[in-house]
Amino acid sequence: MGVIPEYQKKGIDGALYYESLVRAAKHGIMQGEASWILEDNMMMNRGAETMNGKIYKKYRIYDIEI
């Protein structure tokens, strides 16, 4: 969500999710996408699950020394 570390795990993300959903619904938008969430980003994936999000893609970063 781009929340700076000192404010993480304090409910700021929940407030941003809520406001986004409420404001989108006022305009008839009932779906959205939260793209580029890495599969090991537990905080973002937990937020998506809380809102009944559906995982339909997985993003991974592979590393190789050249």
C-alpha positions as a printed NumPy array, in Angstrom:
array([[  0.   ,   0.   ,   0.   ],
       [  2.982,   2.285,   0.23 ],
       [  2.552,   2.957,   3.955],
       [  5.833,   4.093,   5.495],
       [  7.277,   1.62 ,   8.023],
       [  6.517,   3.569,  11.19 ],
       [  2.794,   3.554,  10.32 ],
       [  2.566,  -0.06 ,   9.173],
       [  0.495,  -2.51 ,  11.254],
       [ -1.538,   0.357,  12.74 ],
       [ -4.68 ,   0.066,  10.61 ],
       [ -3.757,   2.75 ,   8.08 ],
       [ -4.004,   0.215,   5.249],
       [ -7.509,  -0.768,   6.374],
       [ -8.616,   2.862,   6.313],
       [ -7.207,   3.278,   2.795],
       [ -8.9  ,   0.071,   1.6  ],
       [-12.202,   1.176,   3.092],
       [-12.108,   4.662,   1.589],
       [-11.115,   3.285,  -1.808],
       [-13.987,   0.792,  -1.791],
       [-16.589,   3.318,  -0.593],
       [-15.559,   6.003,  -3.085],
       [-15.395,   3.538,  -5.974],
       [-18.841,   2.13 ,  -5.111],
       [-20.31 ,   5.658,  -5.25 ],
       [-19.274,   5.699,  -8.91 ],
       [-20.592,   2.206,  -9.632],
       [-17.179,   0.571,  -9.55 ],
       [-17.524,  -2.749,  -7.764],
       [-14.247,  -4.407,  -8.754],
       [-10.64 ,  -3.412,  -8.946],
       [ -7.169,  -4.8  ,  -9.309],
       [ -4.219,  -4.621,  -6.989],
       [ -1.495,  -5.632,  -9.381],
       [  2.191,  -6.295,  -8.852],
       [  1.849,  -7.823,  -5.425],
       [  4.6  , -10.375,  -4.956],
       [  3.44 , -13.785,  -3.804],
       [  5.592, -13.516,  -0.647],
       [  4.211, -10.086,   0.351],
       [  2.117, -11.464,   3.206],
       [  0.784,  -8.097,   4.382],
       [ -0.693,  -7.158,   0.997],
       [ -1.955, -10.667,   0.294],
       [ -3.654, -10.763,   3.705],
       [ -5.385,  -7.467,   2.887],
       [ -6.637,  -8.883,  -0.402],
       [ -7.943, -12.007,   1.329],
       [ -9.729,  -9.879,   3.938],
       [-11.656,  -8.159,   1.145],
       [-12.504, -11.501,  -0.507],
       [-10.011, -10.839,  -3.27 ],
       [ -9.246, -13.526,  -5.807],
       [ -5.653, -14.341,  -6.697],
       [ -5.481, -14.916, -10.437],
       [ -1.82 , -14.079, -11.073],
       [  1.377, -14.613,  -9.136],
       [  4.422, -12.393,  -9.429],
       [  7.888, -13.667,  -8.592],
       [ 11.333, -12.178,  -8.829],
       [ 14.131, -14.503,  -9.802],
       [ 17.767, -13.682,  -9.154],
       [ 20.81 , -15.009, -10.929],
       [ 24.369, -13.782, -10.77 ],
       [ 25.891, -12.945, -14.12 ]])
